[in-house]
């Protein structure tokens, strides 16, 4: 229930992206009475299936993974307390997972990567005009790590905000990010344990990592890290309990699970700030 007048909209590419990037943020704001709306652009039909007994769901088998991941997303949102979560264009339009860049799947006419930008953005505009968010969160122009659906989600979110502006202007827009210093600490700790993170040697090998100076905002929500971890567990086809994100959580704890970082790309950076000069609330500077 929205008891604050504050409204947050998040736009993600596949089920599980929302939890990895913003799980603690979403849980925190829900607990504070902020209206949180999640839009997921595809159902992740081309995702890798990490649960052997569910391998038959894969796109090269029964192609039923998308439906299964809808239920995973519902379970994750239950863990975070989010009740308003939707798929872009639902119920009349369905955008399919595009797979990785350069794959055969990218050429299918029904995949998100091939969607007409303005037509896809128009579906998001409907949501913007309905919920009237003051804050929007999505990816950077590279989609974090170059996945076509992440790039397209960025394009659609930014275009929709532009189209909707004459009727409802979103005050602040943020892109997800990770400061280099935090990731470097995690990688070093994992090396000490004889492991690694996604096979990289340093934080510079990860495209979603940014210089600390570029990071404008941090949501410190260690209290909600357990909810984020439960939401991650709700996506078992995509995240193994011994996989890289759980390994990071074991090594860095709330610093990686409870702290989530952003770059403000529209709106004014506003106090209060933390000791690093970063905003501590996505709604800083906004009136109710």
C-alpha positions in Angstrom: 0.0 0.0 0.0 1.3 3.4 -1.0 1.3 5.5 2.2 3.9 8.0 1.2 2.9 9.4 -2.2 6.2 8.2 -3.6 6.2 5.9 -6.7 9.1 4.0 -8.1 9.1 2.3 -11.5 11.8 -0.3 -12.5 12.3 -1.6 -16.0 14.2 -4.9 -16.4 14.9 -7.3 -19.3 14.3 -10.8 -17.8 13.1 -12.4 -14.5 16.0 -12.4 -12.0 17.6 -9.2 -13.3 15.4 -7.2 -10.9 16.5 -9.1 -7.8 20.2 -9.1 -8.7 20.2 -5.3 -9.3 17.5 -3.9 -7.1 16.2 -6.6 -4.7 17.2 -4.8 -1.5 16.1 -1.4 -2.8 12.7 -2.7 -3.7 12.2 -4.5 -0.4 13.2 -1.3 1.5 10.9 0.9 -0.3 7.9 -1.5 -0.1 8.5 -1.6 3.7 8.4 2.2 3.8 5.0 2.4 2.0 6.4 3.5 -1.4 4.5 2.2 -4.4 6.9 0.0 -6.4 6.1 -1.1 -9.9 8.3 -3.6 -11.8 8.1 -4.0 -15.6 9.9 -7.1 -17.0 10.3 -6.9 -20.8 10.6 -10.6 -21.6 10.1 -14.0 -19.9 13.6 -15.1 -20.4 12.8 -18.0 -22.7 16.4 -18.3 -23.9 18.0 -18.5 -20.5 20.3 -21.3 -19.5 18.6 -23.9 -17.2 20.8 -24.6 -14.2 18.4 -27.3 -12.7 19.1 -30.6 -14.4 15.6 -32.0 -13.8 14.2 -28.9 -15.5 16.4 -29.1 -18.6 13.4 -30.1 -20.7 12.1 -26.6 -20.3 14.9 -25.1 -22.4 14.2 -23.3 -25.7 15.9 -26.2 -27.7 13.6 -28.7 -26.0 10.0 -28.0 -25.0 10.5 -24.2 -25.0 8.5 -23.9 -21.8 11.1 -22.0 -19.8 9.3 -18.6 -20.1 6.2 -19.8 -18.4 8.3 -21.4 -15.6 10.2 -18.2 -15.1 6.9 -16.3 -14.7 6.3 -18.3 -11.6 9.9 -17.8 -10.4 9.4 -14.0 -10.7 6.1 -14.2 -8.8 7.9 -16.1 -6.0 10.7 -13.6 -6.0 8.3 -10.7 -5.8 6.5 -12.4 -2.9 9.9 -12.5 -1.0 10.5 -8.8 -1.7 6.9 -7.7 -0.9 6.3 -6.3 -4.4 2.7 -6.7 -5.5 2.7 -4.7 -8.8 4.8 -6.6 -11.3 3.9 -6.9 -14.9 5.3 -8.0 -18.3 5.7 -5.3 -20.9 2.7 -5.3 -23.2 0.7 -7.8 -21.2 -1.8 -9.2 -21.7 -2.1 -8.5 -25.5 1.6 -8.3 -26.5 4.4 -10.7 -25.6 8.1 -9.8 -26.3 10.3 -12.9 -26.5 13.8 -13.2 -25.0 16.4 -12.3 -27.7 19.3 -14.5 -26.5 22.8 -13.3 -26.5 24.1 -10.8 -29.1 24.7 -12.3 -32.6 22.8 -15.5 -32.0 20.3 -17.0 -34.4 17.5 -16.1 -31.9 18.2 -12.4 -32.5 16.7 -12.7 -35.9 13.3 -14.0 -34.9 10.6 -11.3 -35.6 9.0 -11.8 -32.1 12.1 -11.1 -30.0 12.5 -8.0 -28.0 15.6 -7.0 -29.8 13.6 -6.8 -33.1 10.7 -4.8 -31.6 9.9 -1.4 -33.0 11.3 1.0 -30.4 8.3 3.4 -30.4 5.8 0.6 -30.3 7.5 -1.1 -27.4 7.9 2.3 -25.6 4.2 3.0 -26.1 3.4 0.0 -24.0 5.6 1.4 -21.2 4.1 4.8 -21.6 0.7 3.4 -20.6 2.2 2.2 -17.3 3.9 5.5 -16.7 0.7 7.5 -17.2 -1.1 5.0 -14.9 1.3 4.9 -12.0 2.9 8.3 -12.4 6.3 7.4 -11.0 8.6 10.2 -9.7 11.6 7.8 -10.1 12.6 5.4 -12.8 15.4 2.8 -12.6 16.8 0.9 -15.6 20.1 0.0 -17.2 22.8 2.1 -18.9 23.1 2.4 -22.6 25.2 -0.8 -22.8 22.6 -2.7 -20.8 25.1 -3.3 -18.0 26.9 -6.1 -19.9 25.8 -5.9 -23.5 22.9 -8.3 -23.7 20.5 -7.1 -26.4 17.4 -7.3 -24.2 19.2 -5.2 -21.6 20.1 -2.6 -24.2 16.6 -2.6 -25.6 15.1 -2.3 -22.1 17.3 0.8 -21.6 16.2 2.2 -25.0 12.5 1.5 -24.3 12.6 3.0 -20.8 14.4 6.2 -21.9 12.1 6.6 -24.9 9.0 6.0 -22.9 10.0 8.6 -20.4 10.5 11.1 -23.2 7.2 10.3 -24.9 5.3 10.5 -21.6 6.9 13.7 -20.5 4.2 16.1 -21.8 1.6 14.3 -19.7 3.8 13.0 -16.8 7.4 14.0 -16.4 9.5 11.6 -14.4 11.6 13.7 -12.0 14.6 11.4 -11.5 16.1 8.6 -13.7 18.8 6.2 -12.5 20.9 3.5 -14.1 22.1 0.5 -12.2 25.8 0.2 -11.6 28.5 -1.2 -9.4 31.5 0.8 -8.0 34.9 -0.5 -9.0 36.1 -0.5 -5.3 33.3 -2.7 -4.1 33.8 -5.3 -6.9 37.6 -5.3 -6.5 37.1 -6.1 -2.8 34.8 -9.0 -3.7 37.1 -10.4 -6.3 40.1 -10.2 -4.0 38.2 -12.0 -1.2 37.1 -14.7 -3.6 40.7 -15.2 -4.8 41.7 -15.7 -1.2 39.2 -18.5 -1.0 40.5 -20.0 -4.2 37.6 -19.0 -6.3 36.7 -16.2 -8.7 33.8 -14.2 -10.0 32.6 -15.0 -13.5 36.2 -16.1 -14.4 37.6 -12.5 -14.2 41.0 -11.4 -12.9 40.0 -7.9 -11.9 37.0 -5.6 -11.8 38.2 -3.9 -15.0 37.1 -7.0 -16.8 33.5 -6.5 -15.9 31.6 -4.1 -18.2 28.9 -3.2 -15.5 31.6 -1.9 -13.1 32.1 1.9 -13.1 34.6 4.3 -11.6 33.6 5.2 -8.0 33.5 8.9 -9.0 30.6 8.2 -11.4 28.4 6.6 -8.8 26.0 9.2 -7.5 23.7 7.2 -5.2 23.7 4.2 -2.9 20.8 2.5 -1.2 22.2 0.9 2.0 19.6 -1.7 3.0 21.5 -4.4 4.9 18.3 -5.1 6.8 16.7 -6.3 3.6 19.6 -8.5 2.4 17.9 -11.7 3.7 14.8 -10.8 1.6 17.0 -10.3 -1.5 18.8 -13.6 -0.9 15.4 -15.3 -0.6 14.3 -13.7 -3.9 17.5 -14.9 -5.6 16.7 -18.4 -4.4 13.3 -18.0 -6.1 15.1 -18.0 -9.5 16.7 -21.5 -9.3 16.8 -22.0 -13.1 19.1 -19.0 -13.4 21.1 -18.8 -10.1 22.8 -21.7 -8.5 23.4 -21.6 -4.7 27.1 -22.1 -5.4 27.1 -19.6 -8.2 28.9 -16.3 -8.4 26.3 -14.0 -6.9 25.8 -16.3 -3.8 29.6 -16.6 -3.5 29.9 -12.8 -3.5 27.2 -12.6 -0.8 29.1 -15.1 1.3 32.3 -13.1 1.0 31.0 -9.5 1.2 27.7 -10.0 3.0 25.5 -6.9 3.2 28.0 -4.8 1.3 27.0 -6.6 -1.9 23.6 -7.8 -1.0 22.3 -4.8 1.0 24.1 -2.0 -0.8 22.8 -1.2 -4.3 24.4 1.5 -6.4 23.1 3.9 -9.0 24.0 6.7 -11.5 21.7 9.6 -11.6 21.1 10.6 -15.2 18.1 12.9 -14.9 17.2 15.2 -12.1 19.2 16.9 -9.3 21.5 15.1 -7.0 20.2 16.1 -3.6 21.1 15.8 0.1 21.4 14.1 2.4 24.6 12.5 1.3 26.8 9.8 2.8 30.5 10.2 3.6 31.4 9.6 0.0 29.1 12.3 -1.2 26.5 10.0 -2.6 22.7 10.3 -2.3 21.2 7.9 0.2 17.7 7.9 -1.2 16.4 7.8 -4.7 13.7 10.3 -3.7 16.1 12.8 -2.3 15.1 16.4 -3.2 11.6 15.4 -4.3 8.4 16.6 -2.7 5.7 14.0 -2.1 
